[in-house]
Amino acid sequence: MLELGAAALQALKSSVDANGEHTVIVAIDSAGPPPAAYATQLAYDAGGLLIYKGWASSADSNPAHAVWTIQKYTYDGSNRMTSSQWAGGNATANKIWDNRATLTYS
């Protein structure tokens, strides 16, 4: 079991946005164990399926800044993942997390 001290967890926030997506934000303090090179955001649909996953440098993980790499997952009628695609068609960290629903994925 991994235990994190108070200094290791910089922010933990859950919310439901206007689209009904559940977002969990976890930012790890790079000074505490384990060292983190990036922050991650996850967005789920109302049924609990992971739809978007984003990564950003822990130095700037503001969801309104163009510092994110975003991946979108799609599923079939049996909730099996059928594809994963990158925002903008690449894994370059230059997307805005807050715009994930309107980005082009390939």
N, CA and C atoms as an extended XYZ file, in Angstrom:
318
Properties=species:S:1:pos:R:3:atomname:S:1:resname:S:1:resid:I:1 pbc="F F F"
N         0.850       -1.174        0.000 N   MET     1
C         0.000        0.000        0.000 CA  MET     1
C         0.892        1.231        0.000 C   MET     1
N         0.565        2.195       -0.846 N   LEU     2
C         1.293        3.451       -0.917 CA  LEU     2
C         0.638        4.464       -0.006 C   LEU     2
N         1.419        5.056        0.867 N   GLU     3
C         0.908        6.095        1.753 CA  GLU     3
C         1.578        7.400        1.384 C   GLU     3
N         0.799        8.451        1.233 N   LEU     4
C         1.326        9.766        0.904 CA  LEU     4
C         1.181       10.679        2.097 C   LEU     4
N         2.235       11.402        2.421 N   GLY     5
C         2.166       12.389        3.476 CA  GLY     5
C         1.394       13.607        3.009 C   GLY     5
N         1.050       14.479        3.934 N   ALA     6
C         0.268       15.669        3.617 CA  ALA     6
C         0.977       16.547        2.598 C   ALA     6
N         2.302       16.615        2.661 N   ALA     7
C         3.049       17.464        1.723 CA  ALA     7
C         3.049       16.892        0.311 C   ALA     7
N         2.827       15.585        0.182 N   ALA     8
C         2.880       14.957       -1.139 CA  ALA     8
C         1.650       15.262       -1.981 C   ALA     8
N         0.553       15.493       -1.348 N   LEU     9
C        -0.677       15.741       -2.091 CA  LEU     9
C        -0.986       17.223       -2.075 C   LEU     9
N        -0.758       17.877       -3.212 N   GLN    10
C        -0.933       19.322       -3.283 CA  GLN    10
C        -2.397       19.690       -3.449 C   GLN    10
N        -3.124       18.924       -4.269 N   ALA    11
C        -4.529       19.250       -4.488 CA  ALA    11
C        -5.285       17.995       -4.877 C   ALA    11
N        -6.458       17.834       -4.336 N   LEU    12
C        -7.364       16.770       -4.738 CA  LEU    12
C        -8.747       17.381       -4.801 C   LEU    12
N        -9.344       17.364       -5.988 N   LYS    13
C       -10.607       18.058       -6.179 CA  LYS    13
C       -11.491       17.214       -7.078 C   LYS    13
N       -12.743       17.074       -6.718 N   SER    14
C       -13.714       16.391       -7.550 CA  SER    14
C       -14.837       17.362       -7.867 C   SER    14
N       -15.339       17.273       -9.073 N   SER    15
C       -16.441       18.129       -9.466 CA  SER    15
C       -17.230       17.480      -10.585 C   SER    15
N       -18.407       17.974      -10.826 N   VAL    16
C       -19.208       17.563      -11.974 CA  VAL    16
C       -19.442       18.815      -12.789 C   VAL    16
N       -19.012       18.778      -14.068 N   ASP    17
C       -19.148       19.981      -14.884 CA  ASP    17
C       -20.527       20.046      -15.533 C   ASP    17
N       -20.743       21.071      -16.356 N   ALA    18
C       -22.050       21.312      -16.973 CA  ALA    18
C       -22.471       20.183      -17.899 C   ALA    18
N       -21.514       19.404      -18.416 N   ASN    19
C       -21.838       18.286      -19.303 CA  ASN    19
C       -22.117       17.002      -18.536 C   ASN    19
N       -22.096       17.061      -17.224 N   GLY    20
C       -22.324       15.878      -16.410 CA  GLY    20
C       -21.090       15.001      -16.279 C   GLY    20
N       -19.921       15.488      -16.725 N   GLU    21
C       -18.696       14.718      -16.608 CA  GLU    21
C       -18.118       14.903      -15.211 C   GLU    21
N       -17.664       13.817      -14.645 N   HIS    22
C       -17.038       13.856      -13.324 CA  HIS    22
C       -15.547       14.036      -13.543 C   HIS    22
N       -14.964       15.033      -12.954 N   THR    23
C       -13.543       15.319      -13.114 CA  THR    23
C       -12.844       15.149      -11.780 C   THR    23
N       -11.738       14.439      -11.810 N   VAL    24
C       -10.898       14.290      -10.630 CA  VAL    24
C        -9.558       14.917      -10.960 C   VAL    24
N        -9.122       15.835      -10.130 N   ILE    25
C        -7.842       16.501      -10.330 CA  ILE    25
C        -6.910       16.051       -9.215 C   ILE    25
N        -5.776       15.512       -9.596 N   VAL    26
C        -4.776       15.114       -8.616 CA  VAL    26
C        -3.456       15.723       -9.034 C   VAL    26
N        -2.893       16.537       -8.180 N   ALA    27
C        -1.578       17.124       -8.442 CA  ALA    27
C        -0.649       16.684       -7.327 C   ALA    27
N         0.448       16.077       -7.682 N   ILE    28
C         1.400       15.599       -6.697 CA  ILE    28
C         2.494       16.644       -6.528 C   ILE    28
N         2.819       16.979       -5.309 N   ASP    29
C         3.905       17.904       -5.011 CA  ASP    29
C         5.215       17.202       -5.338 C   ASP    29
N         6.003       17.781       -6.259 N   SER    30
C         7.228       17.120       -6.696 CA  SER    30
C         8.267       17.026       -5.585 C   SER    30
N         8.097       17.774       -4.489 N   ALA    31
C         9.049       17.702       -3.389 CA  ALA    31
C         8.788       16.497       -2.495 C   ALA    31
N         7.592       15.933       -2.574 N   GLY    32
C         7.244       14.813       -1.702 CA  GLY    32
C         7.234       13.507       -2.467 C   GLY    32
N         7.215       12.399       -1.759 N   PRO    33
C         7.191       11.094       -2.424 CA  PRO    33
C         5.803       10.790       -2.949 C   PRO    33
N         5.592       10.116       -4.056 N   PRO    34
C         6.633        9.864       -5.045 CA  PRO    34
C         6.844       11.089       -5.916 C   PRO    34
N         8.042       11.290       -6.478 N   PRO    35
C         8.263       12.448       -7.322 CA  PRO    35
C         7.347       12.395       -8.538 C   PRO    35
N         6.829       13.523       -8.936 N   ALA    36
C         5.913       13.559      -10.075 CA  ALA    36
C         6.422       14.538      -11.115 C   ALA    36
N         6.399       14.108      -12.355 N   ALA    37
C         6.814       14.973      -13.442 CA  ALA    37
C         5.615       15.650      -14.077 C   ALA    37
N         4.414       15.205      -13.731 N   TYR    38
C         3.218       15.759      -14.350 CA  TYR    38
C         2.013       15.620      -13.440 C   TYR    38
N         1.001       16.406      -13.756 N   ALA    39
C        -0.295       16.307      -13.090 CA  ALA    39
C        -1.242       15.610      -14.059 C   ALA    39
N        -2.274       14.991      -13.542 N   THR    40
C        -3.233       14.258      -14.370 CA  THR    40
C        -4.640       14.728      -14.065 C   THR    40
N        -5.453       14.818      -15.120 N   GLN    41
C        -6.886       15.054      -14.950 CA  GLN    41
C        -7.634       13.938      -15.660 C   GLN    41
N        -8.730       13.527      -15.066 N   LEU    42
C        -9.584       12.493      -15.629 CA  LEU    42
C       -11.010       13.011      -15.699 C   LEU    42
N       -11.724       12.691      -16.793 N   ALA    43
C       -13.127       13.078      -16.918 CA  ALA    43
C       -13.925       11.843      -17.308 C   ALA    43
N       -14.997       11.584      -16.566 N   TYR    44
C       -15.843       10.415      -16.763 CA  TYR    44
C       -17.214       10.851      -17.257 C   TYR    44
N       -17.884        9.944      -17.988 N   ASP    45
C       -19.269       10.226      -18.355 CA  ASP    45
C       -20.182        9.859      -17.179 C   ASP    45
N       -21.469       10.095      -17.346 N   ALA    46
C       -22.426        9.852      -16.260 CA  ALA    46
C       -22.459        8.389      -15.832 C   ALA    46
N       -22.079        7.468      -16.730 N   GLY    47
C       -22.068        6.043      -16.412 CA  GLY    47
C       -20.767        5.564      -15.787 C   GLY    47
N       -19.821        6.468      -15.595 N   GLY    48
C       -18.570        6.105      -14.946 CA  GLY    48
C       -17.460        5.669      -15.885 C   GLY    48
N       -17.650        5.813      -17.201 N   LEU    49
C       -16.595        5.452      -18.145 CA  LEU    49
C       -15.624        6.610      -18.310 C   LEU    49
N       -14.345        6.283      -18.318 N   LEU    50
C       -13.319        7.294      -18.545 CA  LEU    50
C       -13.432        7.781      -19.985 C   LEU    50
N       -13.636        9.071      -20.192 N   ILE    51
C       -13.754        9.640      -21.531 CA  ILE    51
C       -12.496       10.413      -21.905 C   ILE    51
N       -11.955       11.203      -20.992 N   TYR    52
C       -10.768       12.007      -21.268 CA  TYR    52
C        -9.724       11.810      -20.173 C   TYR    52
N        -8.458       11.765      -20.605 N   LYS    53
C        -7.342       11.755      -19.662 CA  LYS    53
C        -6.351       12.802      -20.143 C   LYS    53
N        -5.891       13.637      -19.225 N   GLY    54
C        -4.953       14.684      -19.592 CA  GLY    54
C        -3.738       14.679      -18.694 C   GLY    54
N        -2.599       15.095      -19.261 N   TRP    55
C        -1.354       15.209      -18.538 CA  TRP    55
C        -0.783       16.593      -18.762 C   TRP    55
N        -0.213       17.174      -17.728 N   ALA    56
C         0.457       18.470      -17.836 CA  ALA    56
C         1.633       18.503      -16.884 C   ALA    56
N         2.573       19.361      -17.171 N   SER    57
C         3.705       19.557      -16.277 CA  SER    57
C         3.185       19.980      -14.914 C   SER    57
N         3.761       19.432      -13.868 N   SER    58
C         3.317       19.823      -12.530 CA  SER    58
C         3.685       21.279      -12.233 C   SER    58
N         4.597       21.854      -13.032 N   ALA    59
C         4.962       23.257      -12.844 CA  ALA    59
C         3.814       24.181      -13.237 C   ALA    59
N         3.004       23.768      -14.217 N   ASP    60
C         1.833       24.554      -14.640 CA  ASP    60
C         0.755       23.574      -15.053 C   ASP    60
N        -0.154       23.283      -14.166 N   SER    61
C        -1.231       22.349      -14.472 CA  SER    61
C        -2.584       23.051      -14.452 C   SER    61
N        -2.582       24.341      -14.737 N   ASN    62
C        -3.827       25.105      -14.795 CA  ASN    62
C        -4.661       24.590      -15.967 C   ASN    62
N        -5.909       24.158      -15.743 N   PRO    63
C        -6.718       23.592      -16.827 CA  PRO    63
C        -7.080       24.599      -17.915 C   PRO    63
N        -6.869       25.893      -17.671 N   ALA    64
C        -7.160       26.928      -18.667 CA  ALA    64
C        -5.922       27.285      -19.506 C   ALA    64
N        -4.773       26.696      -19.197 N   HIS    65
C        -3.546       26.992      -19.936 CA  HIS    65
C        -3.285       25.918      -20.994 C   HIS    65
N        -2.634       26.320      -22.078 N   ALA    66
C        -2.324       25.402      -23.181 CA  ALA    66
C        -1.062       24.607      -22.867 C   ALA    66
N        -1.171       23.723      -21.878 N   VAL    67
C        -0.028       22.930      -21.414 CA  VAL    67
C        -0.378       21.443      -21.311 C   VAL    67
N        -1.517       21.052      -21.846 N   TRP    68
C        -2.043       19.704      -21.645 CA  TRP    68
C        -1.859       18.804      -22.863 C   TRP    68
N        -1.605       17.530      -22.603 N   THR    69
C        -1.713       16.451      -23.572 CA  THR    69
C        -3.006       15.739      -23.205 C   THR    69
N        -3.921       15.564      -24.171 N   ILE    70
C        -5.247       15.023      -23.853 CA  ILE    70
C        -5.551       13.827      -24.747 C   ILE    70
N        -6.057       12.774      -24.120 N   GLN    71
C        -6.453       11.566      -24.832 CA  GLN    71
C        -7.943       11.331      -24.599 C   GLN    71
N        -8.644       10.933      -25.661 N   LYS    72
C       -10.082       10.653      -25.578 CA  LYS    72
C       -10.310        9.168      -25.861 C   LYS    72
N       -11.203        8.562      -25.052 N   TYR    73
C       -11.524        7.145      -25.185 CA  TYR    73
C       -12.965        6.992      -25.637 C   TYR    73
N       -13.203        6.053      -26.545 N   THR    74
C       -14.571        5.748      -26.973 CA  THR    74
C       -14.849        4.271      -26.697 C   THR    74
N       -16.135        3.968      -26.563 N   TYR    75
C       -16.567        2.637      -26.137 CA  TYR    75
C       -17.693        2.141      -27.031 C   TYR    75
N       -17.840        0.813      -27.101 N   ASP    76
C       -18.966        0.236      -27.835 CA  ASP    76
C       -20.170        0.097      -26.892 C   ASP    76
N       -21.242       -0.474      -27.378 N   GLY    77
C       -22.466       -0.612      -26.596 CA  GLY    77
C       -22.332       -1.491      -25.365 C   GLY    77
N       -21.269       -2.294      -25.307 N   SER    78
C       -21.021       -3.157      -24.144 CA  SER    78
C       -19.987       -2.538      -23.202 C   SER    78
N       -19.719       -1.258      -23.387 N   ASN    79
C       -18.764       -0.512      -22.560 CA  ASN    79
C       -17.332       -1.027      -22.670 C   ASN    79
N       -16.999       -1.610      -23.833 N   ARG    80
C       -15.617       -2.010      -24.092 CA  ARG    80
C       -14.941       -0.881      -24.858 C   ARG    80
N       -13.741       -0.514      -24.434 N   MET    81
C       -13.034        0.558      -25.123 CA  MET    81
C       -12.740        0.130      -26.555 C   MET    81
N       -13.088        0.998      -27.508 N   THR    82
C       -12.855        0.687      -28.909 CA  THR    82
C       -11.742        1.540      -29.510 C   THR    82
N       -11.466        2.692      -28.923 N   SER    83
C       -10.372        3.509      -29.454 CA  SER    83
C        -9.901        4.516      -28.421 C   SER    83
N        -8.671        4.952      -28.627 N   SER    84
C        -8.135        6.084      -27.883 CA  SER    84
C        -7.477        6.987      -28.914 C   SER    84
N        -7.770        8.277      -28.814 N   GLN    85
C        -7.272        9.237      -29.780 CA  GLN    85
C        -6.688       10.441      -29.058 C   GLN    85
N        -5.737       11.113      -29.715 N   TRP    86
C        -5.079       12.275      -29.144 CA  TRP    86
C        -5.733       13.559      -29.638 C   TRP    86
N        -5.870       14.517      -28.765 N   ALA    87
C        -6.347       15.842      -29.162 CA  ALA    87
C        -5.339       16.421      -30.149 C   ALA    87
N        -5.842       16.943      -31.265 N   GLY    88
C        -4.963       17.490      -32.286 CA  GLY    88
C        -4.186       16.441      -33.042 C   GLY    88
N        -4.476       15.160      -32.786 N   GLY    89
C        -3.791       14.074      -33.481 CA  GLY    89
C        -2.388       13.796      -32.984 C   GLY    89
N        -1.999       14.400      -31.839 N   ASN    90
C        -0.648       14.185      -31.335 CA  ASN    90
C        -0.607       14.333      -29.817 C   ASN    90
N         0.508       13.909      -29.248 N   ALA    91
C         0.691       13.952      -27.795 CA  ALA    91
C         1.471       15.183      -27.351 C   ALA    91
N         1.439       16.230      -28.145 N   THR    92
C         2.114       17.471      -27.788 CA  THR    92
C         1.337       18.176      -26.675 C   THR    92
N         2.048       18.663      -25.677 N   ALA    93
C         1.422       19.316      -24.522 CA  ALA    93
C         1.151       20.783      -24.825 C   ALA    93
N         0.141       21.028      -25.670 N   ASN    94
C        -0.206       22.400      -26.046 CA  ASN    94
C        -1.721       22.605      -26.153 C   ASN    94
N        -2.472       21.751      -25.470 N   LYS    95
C        -3.929       21.854      -25.492 CA  LYS    95
C        -4.443       22.409      -24.163 C   LYS    95
N        -5.674       22.886      -24.185 N   ILE    96
C        -6.320       23.425      -22.988 CA  ILE    96
C        -7.316       22.387      -22.480 C   ILE    96
N        -7.094       21.910      -21.267 N   TRP    97
C        -7.965       20.892      -20.676 CA  TRP    97
C        -9.429       21.332      -20.664 C   TRP    97
N        -9.672       22.577      -20.320 N   ASP    98
C       -11.047       23.076      -20.252 CA  ASP    98
C       -11.761       23.022      -21.602 C   ASP    98
N       -11.021       22.920      -22.703 N   ASN    99
C       -11.606       22.859      -24.050 CA  ASN    99
C       -11.697       21.441      -24.588 C   ASN    99
N       -11.470       20.437      -23.768 N   ARG   100
C       -11.371       19.053      -24.234 CA  ARG   100
C       -12.566       18.580      -25.042 C   ARG   100
N       -13.781       19.013      -24.700 N   ALA   101
C       -14.969       18.527      -25.386 CA  ALA   101
C       -15.092       19.091      -26.813 C   ALA   101
N       -14.426       20.193      -27.100 N   THR   102
C       -14.548       20.820      -28.425 CA  THR   102
C       -13.315       20.615      -29.296 C   THR   102
N       -12.297       19.917      -28.790 N   LEU   103
C       -11.097       19.671      -29.569 CA  LEU   103
C       -11.338       18.571      -30.595 C   LEU   103
N       -10.491       18.513      -31.616 N   THR   104
C       -10.547       17.472      -32.638 CA  THR   104
C        -9.592       16.361      -32.225 C   THR   104
N       -10.040       15.115      -32.321 N   TYR   105
C        -9.249       13.959      -31.897 CA  TYR   105
C        -9.012       13.025      -33.079 C   TYR   105
N        -7.792       12.498      -33.160 N   SER   106
C        -7.482       11.488      -34.185 CA  SER   106
C        -6.287       10.671      -33.739 C   SER   106
